Amino acid sequence: MFFSSQAVRVARHCILVMSMALGAIASAHAADSTWQDVSDRGTVRVGVIPARQCYYWQQPGSTDWKGFPVAISRDAVDALGQAMGKKLKIDWVTTSWGTSILDVQSGKIDMFIGLAETPQRKQAVYMFGPLWTLPDVAVGRKGFNIDPTWASLDKPSTRVAVAMGTTSEQAARKYVPHAQIRSLKNSNDAILDVQSDKSDVTLTTAIAGLAAMQANQNLANMVVPRPLSAIPADGVTRRDGDGKFYQFLQNWAKKYHAQGDSKKRVLEALSECGLDPGRLPPDMQF
């Protein structure tokens, strides 16, 4: 097949333009670095959710954030600063459970600590961790003894209150399908259901259960049913061009959790927000 010299020149020109375009795209992608952005700014934008006692909260009249994800975030930023060779500041940015992923993806925040690890979330953002794992617990009313097994609750006579759409409800459907599962609007309603003797036990998270027991004398005991039902909690950051920010945080999180630092921060925060860590089951894991 014969091509004219003009056709050859046109083809070469097209190839050159395409190569330049691809090179520009590759360069832009490589330049898309959260690590570099944070280093240039000297600040890390960290997500917080207002009025989530023990997790994220502020004392009345104070701008200082408290809570164990807050403390863990500070530790992460300190580690980042040491690696970058500079003192990094934190810019606390309010978000919500429903918008935190979008805020990370859009670059509104650089990282957020405290989301349960799911396959769907791992496709949308980088997740580093696990940082802690708080298992589902069973909290029973006075006079209702709970054995530390799901089998002891999986009876038609047992009334189990759960908050709709939560991991605790999923655990109830999986482990106690023969019980009377009462799905309520939220965790407060599930706790009230036990208080009023409409249910024998509620399934909830360990911290919510601890707070409920402290506030309600009719809630008498807490156990961690076996087999363990728990979803790890991670930190999240956006999927950028080089992954350097995520990779550093992943390596840091693995070491941080293994050393027991996460557990230390959780227990400190429980005491600070007025709860008694001593009432947690002795086999509680973090």
C-alpha contacts under 8 A as a table, 3 or more apart, distances in Angstrom:
res1	aa1	res2	aa2	distance
3	F	7	A	6.17
3	F	8	V	6.62
4	S	7	A	5.19
4	S	8	V	6.38
5	S	8	V	5.04
5	S	9	R	6.20
6	Q	9	R	5.06
6	Q	10	V	6.22
7	A	10	V	5.07
7	A	11	A	6.13
8	V	11	A	5.09
8	V	12	R	6.14
9	R	12	R	5.12
9	R	13	H	6.12
10	V	13	H	5.03
10	V	14	C	6.20
11	A	14	C	5.11
11	A	15	I	6.23
12	R	15	I	5.10
12	R	16	L	6.14
13	H	16	L	5.05
13	H	17	V	6.19
14	C	17	V	5.13
14	C	18	M	6.10
15	I	18	M	5.12
15	I	19	S	6.05
16	L	19	S	5.10
16	L	20	M	6.17
17	V	20	M	5.13
17	V	21	A	6.15
18	M	21	A	5.04
18	M	22	L	6.09
19	S	22	L	5.15
19	S	23	G	5.99
20	M	23	G	5.01
20	M	24	A	6.13
21	A	24	A	5.09
21	A	25	I	6.24
22	L	25	I	5.04
22	L	26	A	6.10
23	G	26	A	5.05
23	G	27	S	6.05
24	A	27	S	5.06
24	A	28	A	6.07
25	I	28	A	5.10
25	I	29	H	6.07
26	A	29	H	5.04
26	A	30	A	6.10
27	S	30	A	5.11
27	S	31	A	6.06
28	A	31	A	5.00
28	A	32	D	6.28
29	H	32	D	5.17
29	H	240	D	7.87
29	H	241	G	5.00
29	H	242	D	7.89
30	A	33	S	6.96
30	A	241	G	4.99
30	A	242	D	5.92
31	A	241	G	6.68
31	A	242	D	7.83
32	D	240	D	5.78
32	D	241	G	4.75
32	D	242	D	7.05
33	S	36	Q	5.25
33	S	37	D	6.22
33	S	240	D	5.75
33	S	241	G	5.57
33	S	242	D	5.81
33	S	243	G	7.27
33	S	244	K	7.42
33	S	245	F	7.65
34	T	37	D	4.94
34	T	38	V	6.01
34	T	110	D	7.30
34	T	240	D	6.49
34	T	243	G	7.92
34	T	244	K	7.68
34	T	245	F	5.97
35	W	38	V	5.34
35	W	39	S	6.17
35	W	244	K	6.19
35	W	245	F	4.78
36	Q	39	S	5.00
36	Q	40	D	6.02
37	D	40	D	5.21
37	D	41	R	6.13
38	V	41	R	5.13
38	V	42	G	5.73
38	V	43	T	5.82
38	V	44	V	5.92
39	S	42	G	5.19
39	S	43	T	7.42
39	S	84	M	6.96
41	R	44	V	7.97
42	G	86	K	7.81
42	G	87	K	7.33
42	G	88	L	5.13
42	G	89	K	6.34
43	T	88	L	5.22
43	T	89	K	4.54
43	T	90	I	5.45
43	T	91	D	6.49
44	V	77	V	7.20
44	V	88	L	6.93
44	V	89	K	6.32
44	V	90	I	5.00
44	V	91	D	5.97
44	V	109	I	7.90
44	V	110	D	6.25
44	V	111	M	7.83
45	R	90	I	6.00
45	R	91	D	4.66
45	R	92	W	5.91
45	R	93	V	6.38
45	R	108	K	7.53
45	R	109	I	4.83
45	R	110	D	5.09
45	R	111	M	6.73
46	V	73	S	7.47
46	V	90	I	6.70
46	V	91	D	6.12
46	V	92	W	5.06
46	V	93	V	5.84
46	V	109	I	5.68
46	V	110	D	6.04
46	V	111	M	5.26
46	V	112	F	5.72
47	G	92	W	5.96
47	G	93	V	4.85
47	G	94	T	5.65
47	G	95	T	5.87
47	G	100	S	7.40
47	G	109	I	6.06
47	G	110	D	7.90
47	G	111	M	6.44
47	G	112	F	4.85
47	G	113	I	7.51
48	V	56	Y	6.36
48	V	70	V	7.59
48	V	92	W	6.51
48	V	93	V	6.03
48	V	94	T	4.94
48	V	95	T	5.85
48	V	96	S	7.60
48	V	112	F	7.27
49	I	52	R	6.57
49	I	56	Y	5.94
49	I	57	W	7.75
49	I	94	T	5.60
49	I	95	T	5.42
49	I	96	S	5.43
49	I	97	W	7.58
50	P	56	Y	6.07
50	P	57	W	5.75
50	P	58	Q	7.74
50	P	94	T	6.91
51	A	56	Y	6.26
51	A	57	W	4.89
51	A	58	Q	7.27
52	R	55	Y	5.40
52	R	56	Y	4.90
52	R	57	W	5.65
53	Q	56	Y	5.86
53	Q	57	W	5.54
53	Q	67	G	7.30
53	Q	273	C	6.74
54	C	57	W	7.01
54	C	66	K	7.57
54	C	67	G	4.91
54	C	68	F	6.72
54	C	269	A	5.74
54	C	270	L	5.93
54	C	272	E	7.73
54	C	273	C	5.57
55	Y	66	K	7.43
55	Y	67	G	4.38
55	Y	68	F	5.60
55	Y	69	P	5.98
55	Y	70	V	7.37
55	Y	269	A	7.75
56	Y	65	W	6.65
56	Y	66	K	5.67
56	Y	67	G	4.75
56	Y	68	F	7.47
56	Y	69	P	7.09
56	Y	70	V	6.58
57	W	65	W	5.78
57	W	66	K	5.33
57	W	67	G	6.38
58	Q	62	S	6.14
58	Q	63	T	6.49
58	Q	64	D	6.01
58	Q	65	W	5.11
58	Q	66	K	5.99
59	Q	62	S	5.31
59	Q	63	T	7.73
59	Q	64	D	7.54
65	W	70	V	6.79
66	K	70	V	5.94
66	K	71	A	7.11
66	K	269	A	7.69
67	G	70	V	5.17
67	G	71	A	6.29
67	G	269	A	5.38
68	F	71	A	4.96
68	F	72	I	6.06
68	F	265	R	5.32
68	F	266	V	5.19
68	F	268	E	7.55
68	F	269	A	5.36
69	P	72	I	4.99
69	P	73	S	5.96
69	P	113	I	5.81
69	P	114	G	6.28
70	V	73	S	5.02
70	V	74	R	6.32
70	V	113	I	7.91
71	A	74	R	5.13
71	A	75	D	6.38
71	A	265	R	6.62
72	I	75	D	5.04
72	I	76	A	6.22
72	I	113	I	7.88
72	I	262	S	7.08
72	I	265	R	6.93
73	S	76	A	5.01
73	S	77	V	6.20
73	S	113	I	6.76
74	R	77	V	5.13
74	R	78	D	6.15
74	R	90	I	7.87
75	D	78	D	5.11
75	D	79	A	6.30
76	A	79	A	5.12
76	A	80	L	6.21
76	A	249	L	7.32
76	A	252	W	7.60
77	V	80	L	4.92
77	V	81	G	6.09
77	V	88	L	6.80
77	V	89	K	7.94
77	V	90	I	7.56
78	D	81	G	5.11
78	D	82	Q	6.32
78	D	87	K	7.64
78	D	88	L	7.16
79	A	82	Q	5.18
79	A	83	A	6.32
79	A	252	W	7.81
80	L	83	A	5.12
80	L	84	M	6.15
80	L	88	L	7.76
80	L	248	F	7.92
81	G	84	M	5.05
81	G	85	G	5.86
81	G	86	K	5.13
81	G	87	K	5.23
81	G	88	L	5.32
82	Q	85	G	5.03
82	Q	86	K	6.32
82	Q	87	K	7.37
83	A	86	K	7.93
93	V	109	I	6.80
95	T	99	T	6.32
95	T	100	S	5.65
95	T	103	D	7.40
96	S	99	T	5.27
96	S	100	S	5.56
97	W	100	S	5.64
98	G	101	I	7.51
99	T	102	L	5.31
99	T	103	D	6.07
100	S	103	D	5.02
100	S	104	V	6.22
100	S	112	F	7.30
101	I	104	V	5.16
101	I	105	Q	6.18
101	I	121	R	7.88
101	I	124	A	7.75
101	I	125	V	7.33
101	I	236	V	7.93
102	L	105	Q	5.00
102	L	106	S	6.02
103	D	106	S	5.27
103	D	107	G	6.24
103	D	108	K	5.08
103	D	109	I	5.85
104	V	107	G	5.26
104	V	108	K	6.06
104	V	109	I	5.14
104	V	110	D	6.08
104	V	111	M	6.48
104	V	112	F	7.50
104	V	125	V	7.71
104	V	236	V	7.47
104	V	237	T	5.97
104	V	238	R	5.53
105	Q	108	K	7.71
105	Q	124	A	7.82
105	Q	125	V	6.95
105	Q	237	T	7.68
105	Q	238	R	5.17
105	Q	239	R	7.42
106	S	109	I	7.77
107	G	110	D	6.15
107	G	238	R	7.31
109	I	112	F	7.34
110	D	237	T	5.88
110	D	238	R	7.14
111	M	235	G	6.83
111	M	236	V	5.47
111	M	237	T	4.67
111	M	238	R	7.65
112	F	115	L	7.87
112	F	235	G	5.54
112	F	236	V	5.35
112	F	237	T	6.85
113	I	233	A	7.93
113	I	234	D	6.13
113	I	235	G	3.98
113	I	236	V	6.31
114	G	233	A	5.48
114	G	234	D	5.61
114	G	235	G	5.85
115	L	233	A	5.23
115	L	234	D	5.47
115	L	235	G	6.51
115	L	236	V	7.52
116	A	231	I	6.12
116	A	232	P	5.73
116	A	233	A	4.34
116	A	234	D	6.16
117	E	121	R	6.93
117	E	122	K	7.28
117	E	127	M	7.38
117	E	231	I	6.55
117	E	232	P	5.74
117	E	233	A	5.79
117	E	234	D	6.11
118	T	121	R	5.35
118	T	122	K	6.28
119	P	122	K	5.10
119	P	123	Q	6.47
120	Q	123	Q	5.35
120	Q	124	A	6.71
121	R	124	A	5.10
121	R	125	V	6.14
121	R	127	M	7.80
122	K	125	V	5.45
122	K	126	Y	5.95
122	K	127	M	6.01
123	Q	126	Y	7.65
124	A	239	R	7.71
125	V	236	V	6.43
125	V	237	T	6.05
125	V	238	R	5.00
125	V	239	R	5.47
126	Y	236	V	5.56
126	Y	237	T	5.29
126	Y	238	R	5.77
126	Y	239	R	5.75
126	Y	246	Y	6.59
127	M	234	D	5.96
127	M	235	G	5.56
127	M	236	V	4.47
127	M	237	T	6.58
127	M	246	Y	7.82
127	M	250	Q	7.95
128	F	131	L	7.86
128	F	234	D	5.53
128	F	235	G	5.12
128	F	236	V	6.13
128	F	237	T	7.99
128	F	246	Y	6.89
128	F	249	L	6.31
128	F	250	Q	4.63
128	F	253	A	6.68
129	G	132	W	7.88
129	G	232	P	7.94
129	G	233	A	7.19
129	G	234	D	4.75
129	G	235	G	6.36
129	G	250	Q	5.99
129	G	253	A	5.29
129	G	254	K	6.15
130	P	133	T	7.32
130	P	232	P	5.51
130	P	233	A	5.65
130	P	234	D	4.95
130	P	235	G	7.84
130	P	253	A	7.00
130	P	254	K	7.10
130	P	257	H	7.34
131	L	232	P	7.28
131	L	233	A	5.91
131	L	234	D	5.46
131	L	235	G	7.39
131	L	253	A	6.13
131	L	254	K	7.53
131	L	256	Y	7.61
131	L	257	H	5.60
131	L	262	S	6.27
132	W	232	P	6.01
132	W	233	A	5.51
132	W	234	D	7.35
132	W	257	H	7.02
132	W	262	S	6.18
132	W	263	K	7.27
132	W	286	F	5.08
133	T	230	A	6.42
133	T	231	I	6.27
133	T	232	P	4.57
133	T	233	A	5.94
133	T	285	Q	6.92
133	T	286	F	4.75
134	L	205	T	6.74
134	L	206	A	6.26
134	L	230	A	6.21
134	L	231	I	7.38
134	L	232	P	7.35
134	L	284	M	7.94
134	L	285	Q	6.79
134	L	286	F	5.78
135	P	205	T	6.42
135	P	206	A	6.55
135	P	224	V	7.10
135	P	228	L	6.70
135	P	229	S	5.58
135	P	230	A	4.23
135	P	231	I	7.17
135	P	284	M	7.77
135	P	285	Q	7.46
136	D	168	S	6.24
136	D	171	A	7.84
136	D	203	L	6.50
136	D	204	T	5.56
136	D	205	T	4.90
136	D	206	A	6.34
136	D	224	V	6.72
136	D	225	P	7.76
136	D	228	L	7.73
136	D	229	S	5.71
136	D	230	A	6.03
137	V	203	L	5.64
137	V	204	T	5.63
137	V	205	T	5.89
137	V	206	A	5.73
137	V	209	G	7.28
137	V	222	M	6.60
137	V	223	V	5.71
137	V	224	V	4.74
137	V	225	P	6.51
138	A	146	I	7.84
138	A	201	V	6.33
138	A	202	T	5.71
138	A	203	L	4.69
138	A	204	T	6.66
138	A	209	G	7.93
138	A	222	M	5.60
138	A	223	V	5.46
138	A	224	V	6.42
138	A	225	P	6.93
139	V	201	V	5.42
139	V	202	T	5.38
139	V	203	L	6.48
139	V	204	T	7.71
139	V	209	G	6.41
139	V	213	M	7.97
139	V	219	L	6.73
139	V	220	A	7.38
139	V	221	N	5.67
139	V	222	M	4.47
139	V	223	V	6.76
140	G	144	F	6.00
140	G	145	N	7.18
140	G	146	I	6.98
140	G	194	V	7.35
140	G	200	D	5.85
140	G	201	V	4.17
140	G	202	T	6.50
140	G	219	L	5.71
140	G	220	A	6.02
140	G	221	N	5.60
140	G	222	M	6.58
141	R	144	F	5.64
141	R	194	V	6.12
141	R	195	Q	6.82
141	R	197	D	7.46
141	R	200	D	5.79
141	R	201	V	6.22
141	R	218	N	5.55
141	R	219	L	4.45
141	R	220	A	5.47
141	R	221	N	7.30
142	K	145	N	7.99
142	K	218	N	5.47
142	K	219	L	5.85
142	K	220	A	4.97
142	K	221	N	7.72
143	G	220	A	7.87
144	F	200	D	6.60
144	F	201	V	7.96
145	N	221	N	7.86
146	I	152	S	7.28
146	I	153	L	7.60
146	I	221	N	7.81
146	I	222	M	7.90
146	I	223	V	7.05
147	D	152	S	6.00
147	D	153	L	7.99
147	D	223	V	7.52
147	D	225	P	7.60
148	P	152	S	7.64
148	P	223	V	5.79
148	P	224	V	5.99
148	P	225	P	4.47
148	P	226	R	6.08
149	T	152	S	5.62
149	T	153	L	7.38
149	T	224	V	7.89
149	T	225	P	4.50
149	T	226	R	4.66
149	T	227	P	7.03
150	W	153	L	5.38
150	W	154	D	6.24
150	W	175	Y	5.99
150	W	176	V	6.51
150	W	225	P	5.50
150	W	226	R	6.04
150	W	227	P	7.34
151	A	154	D	5.01
151	A	155	K	7.81
151	A	175	Y	7.63
151	A	176	V	7.23
152	S	155	K	7.23
153	L	158	T	6.18
153	L	176	V	6.38
153	L	179	A	6.91
154	D	158	T	7.09
154	D	175	Y	7.13
154	D	176	V	4.27
154	D	177	P	6.56
154	D	178	H	5.37
154	D	179	A	5.15
155	K	158	T	5.49
155	K	176	V	7.40
155	K	178	H	5.38
155	K	179	A	4.83
155	K	180	Q	7.99
156	P	159	R	7.87
156	P	178	H	5.33
156	P	179	A	4.50
156	P	180	Q	6.04
157	S	179	A	6.52
157	S	180	Q	7.03
158	T	179	A	5.24
158	T	180	Q	5.96
158	T	199	S	7.82
158	T	200	D	6.52
159	R	179	A	6.18
159	R	180	Q	4.68
159	R	181	I	6.14
159	R	182	R	7.09
159	R	198	K	7.57
159	R	199	S	4.70
159	R	200	D	5.19
159	R	201	V	6.61
160	V	172	A	7.88
160	V	179	A	6.80
160	V	180	Q	5.94
160	V	181	I	4.87
160	V	182	R	5.85
160	V	199	S	5.71
160	V	200	D	6.17
160	V	201	V	5.16
160	V	202	T	5.50
160	V	203	L	7.18
161	A	181	I	6.06
161	A	182	R	4.68
161	A	183	S	6.03
161	A	184	L	6.95
161	A	190	A	5.09
161	A	191	I	7.45
161	A	193	D	6.74
161	A	194	V	7.19
161	A	199	S	6.00
161	A	200	D	7.81
161	A	201	V	6.27
161	A	202	T	4.57
161	A	203	L	6.59
162	V	166	T	7.93
162	V	168	S	6.47
162	V	169	E	5.47
162	V	172	A	7.78
162	V	181	I	7.32
162	V	182	R	6.20
162	V	183	S	5.07
162	V	184	L	6.00
162	V	186	N	7.73
162	V	187	S	6.74
162	V	190	A	5.44
162	V	202	T	5.84
162	V	203	L	5.68
162	V	204	T	7.03
163	A	166	T	6.04
163	A	168	S	7.25
163	A	169	E	6.34
163	A	183	S	5.63
163	A	184	L	4.93
163	A	185	K	5.74
163	A	186	N	4.50
163	A	187	S	4.89
163	A	189	D	7.54
163	A	190	A	6.01
163	A	204	T	7.96
164	M	169	E	6.22
164	M	183	S	5.31
164	M	184	L	5.67
164	M	185	K	5.75
164	M	186	N	6.39
165	G	169	E	6.43
165	G	170	Q	7.66
166	T	169	E	5.26
166	T	170	Q	6.59
167	T	170	Q	4.91
167	T	171	A	6.16
168	S	171	A	4.96
168	S	172	A	6.24
168	S	203	L	5.69
168	S	204	T	5.56
168	S	205	T	7.40
169	E	172	A	5.01
169	E	173	R	6.28
169	E	183	S	7.41
169	E	203	L	7.52
170	Q	173	R	5.19
170	Q	174	K	6.19
171	A	174	K	5.06
171	A	175	Y	5.82
171	A	176	V	7.76
171	A	229	S	6.80
172	A	175	Y	5.36
172	A	176	V	5.16
172	A	177	P	6.66
172	A	181	I	7.24
172	A	203	L	7.49
173	R	176	V	5.96
173	R	177	P	5.14
173	R	181	I	7.89
174	K	177	P	6.24
176	V	179	A	5.56
177	P	180	Q	7.99
177	P	181	I	7.74
182	R	199	S	7.80
183	S	190	A	7.61
184	L	187	S	7.39
184	L	189	D	5.97
184	L	190	A	5.68
185	K	189	D	6.37
185	K	190	A	7.72
186	N	189	D	5.45
186	N	190	A	6.47
187	S	190	A	4.93
187	S	191	I	6.19
187	S	204	T	7.32
188	N	191	I	5.13
188	N	192	L	6.20
189	D	192	L	5.00
189	D	193	D	6.12
190	A	193	D	5.03
190	A	194	V	6.72
190	A	202	T	6.37
191	I	194	V	5.29
191	I	195	Q	6.29
191	I	202	T	6.44
191	I	212	A	7.11
192	L	195	Q	4.80
192	L	196	S	6.05
193	D	196	S	5.35
193	D	197	D	6.40
193	D	198	K	5.22
193	D	199	S	5.59
194	V	197	D	5.03
194	V	198	K	5.78
194	V	199	S	4.61
194	V	200	D	5.76
194	V	201	V	6.04
194	V	202	T	6.71
194	V	219	L	7.58
195	Q	198	K	7.61
195	Q	199	S	7.93
195	Q	216	N	7.46
195	Q	218	N	5.83
195	Q	219	L	6.87
196	S	199	S	7.64
197	D	200	D	6.53
199	S	202	T	7.39
204	T	208	A	6.53
204	T	209	G	6.10
205	T	208	A	5.37
205	T	209	G	6.03
206	A	209	G	5.10
206	A	210	L	6.12
206	A	280	L	7.64
207	I	210	L	5.02
207	I	211	A	6.23
208	A	211	A	5.19
208	A	212	A	6.14
209	G	212	A	5.03
209	G	213	M	6.18
209	G	222	M	7.52
210	L	213	M	5.22
210	L	214	Q	6.34
210	L	275	L	7.11
210	L	276	D	7.77
210	L	279	R	7.25
210	L	280	L	7.06
211	A	214	Q	5.21
211	A	215	A	6.31
211	A	275	L	6.55
212	A	215	A	5.20
212	A	216	N	5.89
212	A	219	L	7.40
213	M	216	N	5.23
213	M	217	Q	6.55
213	M	218	N	7.83
213	M	219	L	5.27
213	M	220	A	6.85
213	M	221	N	7.75
214	Q	217	Q	7.10
214	Q	275	L	7.26
216	N	219	L	5.80
217	Q	220	A	6.80
222	M	280	L	7.40
222	M	281	P	6.73
223	V	281	P	6.06
224	V	228	L	7.19
224	V	281	P	7.00
224	V	283	D	7.58
224	V	284	M	7.08
225	P	228	L	6.30
225	P	229	S	7.75
226	R	229	S	7.49
237	T	246	Y	6.57
239	R	243	G	6.80
240	D	243	G	5.80
243	G	246	Y	5.35
243	G	247	Q	6.06
244	K	247	Q	5.13
244	K	248	F	6.17
245	F	248	F	5.45
245	F	249	L	6.40
246	Y	249	L	5.14
246	Y	250	Q	6.03
247	Q	250	Q	5.06
247	Q	251	N	6.26
248	F	251	N	5.34
248	F	252	W	6.14
249	L	252	W	4.92
249	L	253	A	5.86
250	Q	253	A	5.11
250	Q	254	K	6.23
251	N	254	K	5.35
251	N	255	K	6.55
252	W	255	K	5.40
252	W	256	Y	5.98
253	A	256	Y	4.91
253	A	257	H	6.01
254	K	257	H	5.52
254	K	258	A	6.22
255	K	258	A	5.12
255	K	259	Q	6.18
256	Y	259	Q	5.39
256	Y	260	G	6.71
256	Y	261	D	5.59
256	Y	262	S	6.76
257	H	260	G	5.28
257	H	261	D	5.83
257	H	262	S	5.49
257	H	263	K	7.77
258	A	261	D	7.63
260	G	263	K	5.39
260	G	264	K	6.39
261	D	264	K	5.00
261	D	265	R	6.33
262	S	265	R	5.21
262	S	266	V	6.26
262	S	286	F	7.38
263	K	266	V	5.09
263	K	267	L	6.21
263	K	286	F	5.70
264	K	267	L	5.38
264	K	268	E	6.19
265	R	268	E	5.10
265	R	269	A	6.16
266	V	269	A	5.23
266	V	270	L	6.27
267	L	270	L	5.13
267	L	271	S	6.46
267	L	277	P	6.21
268	E	271	S	5.39
268	E	272	E	6.21
269	A	272	E	4.88
269	A	273	C	6.11
270	L	273	C	5.36
270	L	274	G	6.42
270	L	275	L	5.15
270	L	276	D	6.72
270	L	277	P	6.32
271	S	274	G	5.20
271	S	275	L	5.22
271	S	276	D	5.99
271	S	277	P	6.73
272	E	275	L	7.42
276	D	279	R	5.84
276	D	280	L	7.85
277	P	280	L	5.57
278	G	281	P	7.99
280	L	284	M	6.72
281	P	284	M	5.38
